[in-house]
Amino acid sequence: MESRDISEGPAVVSWNGQNYYTTGTITLTPDIKLREMVSAYYGPVDSRVTDKLFNLTFTPFGEMNNNAAKYFPFAVTDIGKLVAPATDTPIYIYTSEGQKITIPAGCIIKCPQLLLGTDIGPMGDMTFAGMGDITKVDAAADTHYKIETAAIAAHSLDPDHAPTPAYKATLGEEEIDSEKGFTFDCGATLAPRTVNRYGTVNFKLVGLKPSVSFTPFGLTESEIMDYWNIQGTGAAKLGASNKLGKALTVGPANAGDHGITVAFADCQIKSGSMLFGAEDPRHGQYAFVPAVKVTAGVPGALYTVTFPTWA
């Protein structure tokens, strides 16, 4: 050790025009794929590199201003499509000590959960994939990253733009409260698209399985059983759809509050349990999933997420 100057401290992530402040540690992990070379006589004798990526994971502070696309950059209509921007969009990491790390191309491969409540969130962790510059020779300088001394441009965090109001759910015409708030997960599944010459060059959106989970408060046994749609008027018979024919909307409980709104045009219960114990609430956590609502032969959106807007 030749100096007491140690590289430590927090950072800000910047991508596609958005500065991401975080609630905790930013983790940058090289993801090097290796192919093991095995000799029948000697056993493993070598490992060969087959892919090079960076995984960048953090929990965003959750600043919002009509910018949902900075956290959820794809929709149901994008299933089967590549998600990285057509023009390379670098990831920048600006450290508090004035260092700048540049990864030539990046895309979101894990969207944050939306944690909607007064004592949670507003967001869970998200992950970017960082890819190399395919116009350069692999392993050449600056192909996969560049580190230099460069401070971030003037910037500021506005905590008021990360609201955590009280939330409620509306299922059809009925309002439902939650004991611990609501969690929305878009359930995106992405698959890497790999080229032998370059490694991973993009990711494809192969599925979306959105859900809203919460622990309902105050519902009776009969009310929750009606939502299961097991029997009675309008209940689903074996082989029939179990959708409720009711919209589910989660949004701020008080009119005028800034907050996120999540909406399913139609929905059904995927999982959940009633609890019967001396110390238990009546209900555990329930998960609702959307059902596509078809109007005049045209399928509607599987879900919508709306962020608040400030002037």
C-alpha positions as CSV (number, residue, x, y, z in Angstrom):
1,M,0.0,0.0,0.0
2,E,1.5,3.3,-1.1
3,S,-1.3,5.7,-0.4
4,R,-4.1,6.3,2.1
5,D,-6.3,7.5,-0.8
6,I,-8.8,4.6,-1.2
7,S,-11.4,4.4,-4.0
8,E,-14.7,4.1,-2.2
9,G,-18.1,5.8,-1.9
10,P,-21.5,6.1,-3.7
11,A,-22.2,6.9,-7.3
12,V,-25.0,8.0,-9.8
13,V,-26.0,5.9,-12.8
14,S,-26.9,7.7,-16.0
15,W,-28.6,6.0,-19.0
16,N,-30.7,7.3,-21.9
17,G,-31.0,10.7,-20.4
18,Q,-32.0,9.6,-16.9
19,N,-30.0,10.0,-13.8
20,Y,-30.7,7.1,-11.4
21,Y,-30.1,7.9,-7.8
22,T,-30.2,4.9,-5.5
23,T,-31.3,4.0,-2.0
24,G,-28.2,1.8,-1.4
25,T,-25.3,0.2,-3.0
26,I,-24.8,0.0,-6.8
27,T,-23.3,-3.4,-7.8
28,L,-21.3,-3.7,-11.0
29,T,-20.4,-7.4,-11.7
30,P,-18.4,-8.7,-14.7
31,D,-20.3,-11.7,-16.2
32,I,-17.7,-13.7,-18.0
33,K,-18.9,-16.9,-19.6
34,L,-16.3,-19.7,-19.8
35,R,-16.2,-23.0,-21.7
36,E,-14.2,-25.6,-19.9
37,M,-11.7,-27.6,-21.9
38,V,-11.4,-31.2,-20.7
39,S,-8.8,-33.8,-21.6
40,A,-9.8,-37.4,-21.1
41,Y,-6.3,-38.1,-19.8
42,Y,-5.7,-35.0,-17.7
43,G,-9.1,-33.7,-16.8
44,P,-9.9,-30.0,-17.0
45,V,-6.9,-28.2,-18.5
46,D,-8.2,-24.8,-19.6
47,S,-11.2,-22.4,-19.8
48,R,-12.0,-20.4,-22.9
49,V,-14.0,-17.1,-22.9
50,T,-17.3,-17.3,-24.8
51,D,-19.1,-14.1,-23.6
52,K,-18.4,-10.9,-21.8
53,L,-21.1,-8.7,-20.1
54,F,-21.5,-6.5,-17.1
55,N,-24.5,-6.7,-14.8
56,L,-25.4,-3.5,-13.0
57,T,-27.9,-3.8,-10.2
58,F,-29.3,-1.1,-7.8
59,T,-32.5,0.0,-6.1
60,P,-33.5,3.3,-7.6
61,F,-34.6,6.1,-5.3
62,G,-37.7,6.3,-7.6
63,E,-37.8,9.8,-9.0
64,M,-40.8,10.1,-11.3
65,N,-42.1,12.7,-13.7
66,N,-44.0,11.0,-16.5
67,N,-41.0,8.8,-17.1
68,A,-42.2,5.3,-16.8
69,A,-40.3,4.2,-19.9
70,K,-37.0,4.8,-18.0
71,Y,-38.0,1.9,-15.7
72,F,-40.4,-0.1,-18.0
73,P,-39.0,0.4,-21.5
74,F,-41.2,-2.3,-23.2
75,A,-44.9,-3.3,-23.5
76,V,-46.9,-6.4,-24.4
77,T,-46.6,-5.4,-28.1
78,D,-42.9,-5.8,-27.8
79,I,-42.9,-9.5,-27.0
80,G,-40.6,-11.2,-29.5
81,K,-38.7,-7.9,-30.2
82,L,-35.1,-6.9,-29.3
83,V,-35.0,-4.4,-26.4
84,A,-31.7,-2.7,-26.6
85,P,-31.9,0.7,-28.3
86,A,-31.1,0.6,-32.1
87,T,-28.3,3.1,-31.4
88,D,-25.9,2.2,-28.7
89,T,-26.9,3.9,-25.5
90,P,-24.0,3.9,-23.0
91,I,-24.3,3.3,-19.3
92,Y,-22.4,5.9,-17.2
93,I,-21.4,5.5,-13.6
94,Y,-20.3,8.7,-11.9
95,T,-18.6,8.2,-8.6
96,S,-18.6,10.7,-5.8
97,E,-14.8,10.9,-6.1
98,G,-14.9,12.2,-9.7
99,Q,-14.4,9.0,-11.6
100,K,-16.5,8.1,-14.7
101,I,-17.0,4.5,-15.8
102,T,-18.5,4.1,-19.3
103,I,-19.9,0.9,-20.7
104,P,-20.6,1.3,-24.4
105,A,-24.1,-0.2,-24.7
106,G,-26.7,-1.0,-22.2
107,C,-30.3,-2.1,-21.7
108,I,-32.7,-2.9,-18.9
109,I,-33.0,-6.6,-18.3
110,K,-34.9,-6.5,-15.0
111,C,-37.5,-3.9,-14.3
112,P,-38.1,-2.8,-10.7
113,Q,-41.1,-3.9,-8.7
114,L,-43.3,-1.0,-7.8
115,L,-43.8,-1.0,-4.0
116,L,-46.8,1.1,-3.4
117,G,-47.4,2.1,0.2
118,T,-46.4,4.6,2.9
119,D,-43.7,2.5,4.5
120,I,-42.3,0.7,1.4
121,G,-40.8,1.6,-1.9
122,P,-41.5,3.2,-4.2
123,M,-39.3,0.7,-6.1
124,G,-37.4,-2.5,-5.8
125,D,-34.1,-3.3,-7.5
126,M,-33.5,-3.2,-11.2
127,T,-30.7,-4.5,-13.5
128,F,-29.0,-3.3,-16.6
129,A,-26.9,-5.4,-18.9
130,G,-23.7,-3.7,-20.2
131,M,-22.4,-4.8,-23.6
132,G,-19.2,-4.1,-25.5
133,D,-18.7,-1.9,-28.6
134,I,-19.2,-4.3,-31.6
135,T,-17.4,-1.9,-33.9
136,K,-14.1,-2.4,-32.1
137,V,-11.8,-5.4,-31.8
138,D,-12.7,-7.5,-28.8
139,A,-10.3,-7.0,-25.9
140,A,-9.0,-3.8,-27.4
141,A,-8.8,-0.7,-25.2
142,D,-12.2,0.8,-24.4
143,T,-14.1,-2.0,-26.2
144,H,-16.0,-3.1,-23.0
145,Y,-15.4,-0.2,-20.6
146,K,-13.6,3.0,-20.1
147,I,-12.5,4.6,-16.8
148,E,-11.5,8.2,-16.6
149,T,-11.6,11.3,-14.4
150,A,-14.7,13.2,-15.2
151,A,-17.3,14.7,-12.9
152,I,-21.0,14.4,-13.6
153,A,-22.7,17.5,-15.0
154,A,-24.8,19.6,-12.7
155,H,-27.5,17.4,-11.2
156,S,-29.8,17.2,-8.3
157,L,-32.2,14.8,-6.5
158,D,-35.7,15.9,-5.9
159,P,-37.1,13.7,-3.1
160,D,-40.6,15.1,-3.6
161,H,-40.7,13.4,-7.0
162,A,-40.4,9.9,-5.4
163,P,-43.9,9.9,-3.7
164,T,-45.0,7.2,-1.2
165,P,-48.7,8.1,-0.6
166,A,-51.3,5.8,0.9
167,Y,-52.7,3.5,-1.8
168,K,-55.9,1.6,-2.3
169,A,-57.2,-1.0,-4.8
170,T,-60.4,-0.8,-6.7
171,L,-61.8,-4.1,-8.0
172,G,-64.9,-3.4,-10.1
173,E,-66.8,-1.0,-7.8
174,E,-65.3,-2.2,-4.5
175,E,-62.5,-0.5,-2.7
176,I,-59.9,-2.8,-1.0
177,D,-57.3,-1.7,1.6
178,S,-54.1,-3.6,2.1
179,E,-52.2,-4.2,5.3
180,K,-48.8,-3.6,3.9
181,G,-49.3,-1.8,0.6
182,F,-49.2,-3.3,-2.9
183,T,-46.5,-4.8,-5.1
184,F,-46.6,-4.6,-8.9
185,D,-44.3,-6.9,-10.9
186,C,-44.3,-6.7,-14.7
187,G,-42.8,-10.3,-14.8
188,A,-40.6,-9.6,-17.8
189,T,-38.5,-12.5,-19.2
190,L,-35.6,-11.7,-21.5
191,A,-33.3,-14.0,-23.4
192,P,-29.8,-13.0,-24.6
193,R,-29.1,-12.9,-28.3
194,T,-25.6,-14.1,-28.8
195,V,-23.4,-14.0,-31.9
196,N,-20.3,-16.2,-32.0
197,R,-18.1,-13.4,-33.0
198,Y,-19.2,-10.8,-30.5
199,G,-20.9,-12.6,-27.6
200,T,-24.2,-11.1,-26.4
201,V,-25.3,-8.2,-28.6
202,N,-28.9,-7.7,-27.5
203,F,-31.8,-9.2,-25.5
204,K,-35.2,-10.3,-26.6
205,L,-38.4,-9.9,-24.7
206,V,-39.9,-13.4,-24.6
207,G,-42.7,-12.9,-22.0
208,L,-44.6,-10.7,-19.6
209,K,-46.4,-12.1,-16.6
210,P,-47.6,-9.0,-14.7
211,S,-49.1,-9.3,-11.2
212,V,-50.3,-7.2,-8.3
213,S,-49.8,-8.7,-4.8
214,F,-51.2,-7.5,-1.5
215,T,-52.6,-8.6,1.8
216,P,-56.3,-7.5,1.8
217,F,-57.7,-6.0,5.0
218,G,-61.3,-6.2,6.1
219,L,-62.6,-8.6,3.4
220,T,-64.9,-11.3,4.7
221,E,-64.6,-15.0,3.9
222,S,-67.6,-14.7,1.5
223,E,-66.2,-11.7,-0.3
224,I,-62.8,-13.2,-1.0
225,M,-64.4,-16.5,-2.1
226,D,-66.5,-14.6,-4.6
227,Y,-63.3,-13.2,-6.1
228,W,-62.0,-16.8,-6.5
229,N,-65.0,-17.3,-8.8
230,I,-65.4,-20.9,-7.8
231,Q,-69.2,-21.2,-7.6
232,G,-72.4,-19.2,-7.9
233,T,-73.7,-16.9,-10.6
234,G,-71.1,-16.2,-13.2
235,A,-68.6,-18.6,-11.8
236,A,-66.2,-20.4,-14.2
237,K,-67.0,-24.0,-15.0
238,L,-64.2,-26.5,-15.7
239,G,-62.5,-25.5,-19.0
240,A,-63.8,-21.9,-18.9
241,S,-62.0,-18.6,-18.3
242,N,-61.8,-17.6,-14.7
243,K,-61.5,-13.9,-15.3
244,L,-63.8,-11.8,-13.1
245,G,-65.0,-9.3,-15.7
246,K,-63.8,-6.5,-13.4
247,A,-61.0,-4.0,-13.7
248,L,-58.4,-3.8,-11.0
249,T,-56.8,-0.4,-10.3
250,V,-54.2,0.4,-7.7
251,G,-53.6,4.1,-7.1
252,P,-53.3,6.8,-4.5
253,A,-56.0,6.5,-1.8
254,N,-56.6,10.3,-1.6
255,A,-57.6,12.4,-4.5
256,G,-54.9,14.9,-5.5
257,D,-52.0,12.9,-4.2
258,H,-49.1,12.2,-6.5
259,G,-48.4,8.6,-7.0
260,I,-48.3,5.6,-9.4
261,T,-51.4,4.1,-11.0
262,V,-51.4,0.4,-12.1
263,A,-54.5,-0.9,-14.0
264,F,-55.6,-4.2,-15.3
265,A,-58.7,-3.9,-17.6
266,D,-59.8,-7.4,-16.4
267,C,-58.2,-9.8,-13.9
268,Q,-58.4,-13.0,-11.9
269,I,-56.8,-14.3,-8.7
270,K,-53.7,-16.4,-9.2
271,S,-52.9,-17.3,-5.6
272,G,-53.7,-16.6,-2.0
273,S,-54.9,-18.1,1.3
274,M,-57.1,-17.4,4.2
275,L,-55.4,-17.8,7.6
276,F,-57.1,-19.1,10.8
277,G,-54.9,-18.6,13.8
278,A,-54.9,-16.6,17.1
279,E,-52.2,-14.2,15.9
280,D,-52.8,-14.3,12.1
281,P,-54.8,-11.8,10.1
282,R,-57.7,-13.5,8.1
283,H,-55.9,-13.2,4.8
284,G,-52.4,-13.9,3.6
285,Q,-51.0,-12.3,0.4
286,Y,-53.0,-12.6,-2.7
287,A,-51.7,-12.2,-6.3
288,F,-54.0,-10.9,-9.0
289,V,-53.0,-11.2,-12.7
290,P,-54.5,-9.5,-15.7
291,A,-56.8,-11.0,-18.4
292,V,-56.9,-9.4,-21.8
293,K,-60.1,-7.5,-22.4
294,V,-61.3,-7.7,-26.0
295,T,-63.4,-4.8,-27.3
296,A,-64.9,-5.1,-30.8
297,G,-62.5,-7.8,-31.6
298,V,-59.5,-5.8,-30.6
299,P,-57.4,-7.0,-27.6
300,G,-56.6,-4.2,-25.1
301,A,-53.5,-3.6,-23.1
302,L,-52.5,-6.3,-20.7
303,Y,-51.7,-3.6,-18.1
304,T,-51.0,0.1,-17.8
305,V,-48.5,1.9,-15.5
306,T,-48.9,5.6,-15.1
307,F,-46.3,7.8,-13.3
308,P,-47.2,11.2,-11.9
309,T,-46.4,14.4,-13.6
310,W,-45.1,17.6,-12.0
311,A,-45.2,21.0,-13.8
